[in-house]
Amino acid sequence: MTRHGCEVLDPVRVRGSIVLAALIWSGLGWTMASGQFWSPPAASPGSATPASAPMPSPVPPAQLPSTAMTSKDYLKLMAEVEEARAMQTGANVPAQSAANPPAAGWPENWSVPQTTSNPSRVAPAPTISMPDTMPARAPIAMPPPSNVPSASVGSGVLPPSAGLGIPPTTSAQSFVNTAVDSVPPTTISNGSGQLEYTGMPESVPRATSMSTADVPHVMVGAEAIWLRREGDRSTSYSQGGELGSFGEDFSGLVRVAWYWNPMERTEFAFMGPLEWNRFQGSPGPVDSLLQAGANEPNWLDAFQGALGHQQTFLARLRSYELNRRWITDDLSNCYFGFHAMDYEESYALISQGIHDNTGQLQLDTRNLLAGVQGGMELWRPISQRIAIGGQSSMGLYGNFADRSMGVSSTSGPTLSSQDDAFQIAASVRFDAKLRYQLTSRVQFFGAYSWWYLGGLATVDDQSVPLLQSNATLSTSTDAGFLLQGVTLGTEMVF
């Protein structure tokens, strides 16, 4: 390429020459290090091409020298090539040395100065003297930074930074405080002024890890219960009238639970006693609904044509539960466990006879139920603290029932009889609930409950035999009744 009548070397050719020289130098260095040289065989007379000769076998890697050409040697070689080319072209190119290496990379607009010689003349290749041995590679030592104090790597302690007002920090520092605490301002010097570091905003919680104190351990709950016993309104053994409904009764429930983990707990609950009382009085003359055997009519002397009758009816219920509850989240949970109940009824008819003869009829039934139950509780939030929900449960029990009857009078005979039976009983319960979440550990709730018990022995379901000396009893366990009412309670987790 010619510019202003002078020949200018093509940069592509220059780069190719440099790369070729580097490859030649690397090959010479490898050949000298291995001690093997190869030259093409002489051409036979009359042949245009030299005869082919086998290439020498390469030196195994284990025999290669331990040193190699470094970047410093490469730069020195490039400098010698440039000096030799400058001498051939007559240009004044400053020589580069290892102490003054050329800039990294070759600029795109770099060119060799113009030559005044014949452009067709090809400059002879420079003669390069090679050393007998390759220089040993000097290890590169990295000096420690002067502004960083030395510290033990295994100590896990970072030293205070020079010129900064930052206290040392240990790697064993833990964050177990769940509270959002404010960080005091810390002044950091940046060399030109003062920067104030105010810590994390109070509205952003710190990174925390739950400690054992955050896991709930015990739950204590208390409920106030008003339940009404339905059914058996027509119970009466006097012609003076029926007893009517049982009405409502107030009692309580206490629940204690132990958390095995935040999602599972074992709880014990006791309810009762719930007691429903009925009373009915009838002035005389009044007769009873009892019947006596044909051969023993004197059993009715104290009950027929009496001056007055008094009827009392008492029903009592106690409940014991031991459940395992699995808590999915704040909106649902389920439980399964053991449930036992003790339900008994007692009826008494007291008759004031016309001859100061007082008669009494006593009828008692008792049901001991033991079995398993399971249920589920679901909630739907309607605000941040209020949720509505429901609970349903079912139970299956073995009922050990018994009944007894006693008849006595001040001037007549006395009768006492008893019988027992076993029956499979069941219960179904549904609660409509409203909950107010005061805090994450305290809540209040109210509920309206429907609870049906079946497979029981009740007084109204028993038949009274003829009053006679050899009277026998048979226990019936086919009765059932409904309980319904309001529950108000609270639960606290510790």
MOCOR-V541271 format. One line per field, one symbol per residue. ss: DSSP state (A for helix, B for strand, O for the rest). psi: psi as a letter, one per 30 degrees, with the letter a starting at -180 (. if undefined). A space follows every 50 residues. Layout:
BEGIN
ss->???
psi->???
END
This chain:
BEGIN
ss->OBBOOBBOOOAAAAAAAAAAAAAAAAAAAAAAAAOOOOOOOOOOOOOOOO OOOOOOOOOOAAAOOOOOOOAAAAAAAAAAAAAAAAAAAOOOOOOOOOOO OOOOOOOOOOOOOOBOOOOOOOOOOOOOOOOOOOOOOOOOOOOOOOOOOO OOAAAOBBOOOOOOOOOOBBOOOOOOOOOOOOOOOBBBBOOOOBBBBOOO OOOOOOOOOOOAAAOOOBBBBBBBBBBBBOOOOOOOOBOOOOOOOOBBBB BBBBBBBBBBBOOBBBBBBBBBBBBBBBBBBBBBBBOBOOOBOOOOAAAA OOOOOBBBBBBBBBBBBBBBBBBBBBBBBOOBBBBBBBBBBBBBBBBBBB BBOOOOOBBBBBBBBBBBBBBBBBBBBBBBBOOOOBBBBBBBBBBBBBBB BBBBBBBBBOOOOOBBBBBBBBBBBBBBBBBBBBBBBOOOOBBBBBBBBB BBBBBBOOOOOOOOOOBOOOOOOOOOOOBBBBBBBBBBBBBBBO
psi->kkkhglkkkkeeeeeeeeeeeeeeeeeeeeeeefgkkkkklkkkkgkfkl kkkkkkklklfffllfllkleeeeeeeeeeeeeeeeeefglikkkklffi lllklklegklklllfakffkkklkkkkkklelkkkkkkjkjkkkfgjkk lkeffgkklkkkgkhkllkkfgkljfjfljkkkkkkkkkgffakkkjgak kffjllklkklfffkkekkklkkkkjkkkllhfgkkgkffllfaleallk alkkkkkkkelfgklkkkkkkakkkkkkkkkkllkkllglkllffifffg effkhlflkkkkkkkkkkkkkjlkkkjeaffklllkakkkkjklkkkkjk kjlfhhjklkkkkklkjjkkallllkkkljkfaefkklalkklkkklkjj klllkkkllfgalkkklllllkkkllkkkkkklkkjjeaffklklllkkk jkklhljleffkkklkjlehkllkkkhglllkkkakkkllkkk.
END
